Amino acid sequence: MAKLVMQLDELSCPSCMQKIQAGVSQQDGVESVKVLFNASKVKAEYDEAVTNPDELTQAVTDLGYSVQSIKVK
Amino acid sequence: MKFQRWLQSVKNQIALTVGGLIAVAYGWYWLGGAVIVMQGLLLVASMVGVAPILMQAYQALKVKVVSIDLLVTIAVLGALIIGEFNESAIVTFLFLFGSYLEQRTLKKTRESIRALSEMAPQTAQVLAADGTTTTVGVDDVEIDDQVLVKTGAQVPVDGQVVQGSAYVNEASITGEAQLVKKIVGDAVYSGAIVDNGTLTVTATQVGDDTTFAQIIELVEEAQDSKSPAEKFIDRFATYYTPAVLVLALAIGLITRDFKLAITILVLGCPGALVIGAPVSIVAGIGNGAKHGVLIKGGEVVNAMAGIDTMVFDKTGTLTKGDTAVAHVQFYTAAEQATLAVTTAVEAQSDHPLATAIVQYARERGVTDLPTIERIETLKGLGVQAEVAGQTIRIGRAKMMTEAEVAGQTIRIGRAKMMTEAGIRLTGAQIAAITASQTAGQSTVLVAVDQQVVLLIGIADTVKPEAKAALTRLKKAGVKHLVMLTGDNDQTAAAIAKAVGITEYHANLLPAEKVEFIKTYQASGQKVAFIGDGINDSPSLALADIGIAMGSGTDVAIETSDIVLMQSTLSELVYADYLTKATARNTVQNIVIAVGTVGLLLLGLMLGWVQMASGMFVHEISILVVIFNAMRLIRFKVR
């Protein structure tokens, strides 16, 4: 189990939150997702055997949000 | 995919373009131009404006979310179909321009935490063995590395000063812009700024484990942790949007009034309802963080605002906690040896009384401490240790009765502990204890075997702001103030009188403090517990609100709901006033949001509200709740 923190551009609509939450949690291997609306961050726990930070970053990018930086713990 | 992101990035320009086109269209018409040209311009404006909204709706739909964007997209396309080009153009403009304003104003409500996180250090000067330094990112510093911090630079790690001295500003941690002198042996925190001097620091915590990083993470999490009311609104909004879609469809099918159906889509946008409460919470928590009051979430704000009973621990909460030895009396000739063995055991404890004894011994030049073979903390009773084959006990009265008296046993503790262990106190000793306690001192006894060898009186001073702060809390509606302490009755009475508390209970174990809190809760009181030590964690956890003093232990800070970074009671007053103001603000915003929806429905039934005017009212209401929340950013306790 690894933890990924993505810093996004400023989130301004609460529905973005729902979208990202749904978009990332529907990825294979993702155990839990938390979108911090005010901090504009996405925290995801995932199974390293199934997915990786690049795929998850791509999932967020595909939804139309740019990822500024990522941090893997 | 690239096109989508490009579309997002130029959203603001699109809003501007749409606005411009609408202005030109109406200008043309008023100047007597042909209607067909105006209609054409409005059609173009609608098409341009709806593109980014449509894209967002599509992306959401892909992950099975019915978003506001979808409602607006359908409404706009519907209006285009029935030829209401002016309505569709104005709706897209208002929606895009509104979200631009939301973004701008929301940024303001998030200012406090942003300012805080921008204070985070970025790089560190790591010192090599040969005295040269390399600049690395703060995340690349390892524990036990030595870092050099010069005047004007930020301390990049949590650590201990091993060389040099300096005045540092710890405002990023405590909220207090006061210079603190740091010398060899002192702890420094990441984020502190060296105002004057140079320090060499050995890292004990780095990167995300530093206190500063944890404060930021805590505040970020707190701003997004939702109160039950918000969770309800979230759940509501999840079903609300699809429900509006279904409702509009049903009305359209039944009444055959296509225009009414698409108007409902626009009016049904949740708008201020979704953003109203969170925006107040963000501003309130951000304000607290800037003033040294860490509030761990929206739930905490509401619970704290409703507190009517405050239970205080004494030491370190009402008193400074930086206790000092005020009186020492030996009942043995081997004074230095007794003090050394006492110090060796007490050095292992972070109890305020122990710290005072160690400090005293250090001042007296006691350095040659015996080695401790085994040490065990007995909660609320004291410490039991083996030193050079002897069993040493330090703590409260009851501990002695539980311990085996074998060979050379050394006991350090309160008077009651000695009598229960069967140790006879002489008349002179009893008199000395009474005298020490009446003076408001905490009395610690040290015993070897059945012999009391040392009496130490330790005094603690009341925090200067305590009395005034407690008076303000009473005025602000906190009805019941209580002090609980493990200390003796005389000391407790002296402190309670000094701070103006009438109800106090002394000689308590941590478990007994918990019982008091349970009793208050059972009688329907909303209880906040304010404390600092490890021993208080059960009380902090059980109380409706646990408030930890920032100088306390990590455990206490983790278990608590609110942390007062500077450990002052003025911050407690601030927390009380701020949470009340934030809770009021949240209620105002919910009333505004619900009121808007009600008004729009009424307007629709009376036929006053059209698509464009409905969207206008929505956007206004969103801005009103954001502006209302922004008042909290400037909130201050006079």
Interface residues (C-beta under 8 A of the other chain):
Chain A: E10 S12 C13 P14 S15 Q18 K19 A22 G23 Q26 K34 V35 L36 F37 N38 A39 K41 T61 D62 L63 G64 Y65 S66 K73
Chain B: M1 Q4 R5 L7 Q8 M55 Q56 Q59 A60 K62 V63 K64 V65 S67 I68 D69 S99 E102 Q103 L106 K107 R110 I113 D208 E220 E221 Q223 D224 A237 T238 V274 I275 P278 V282
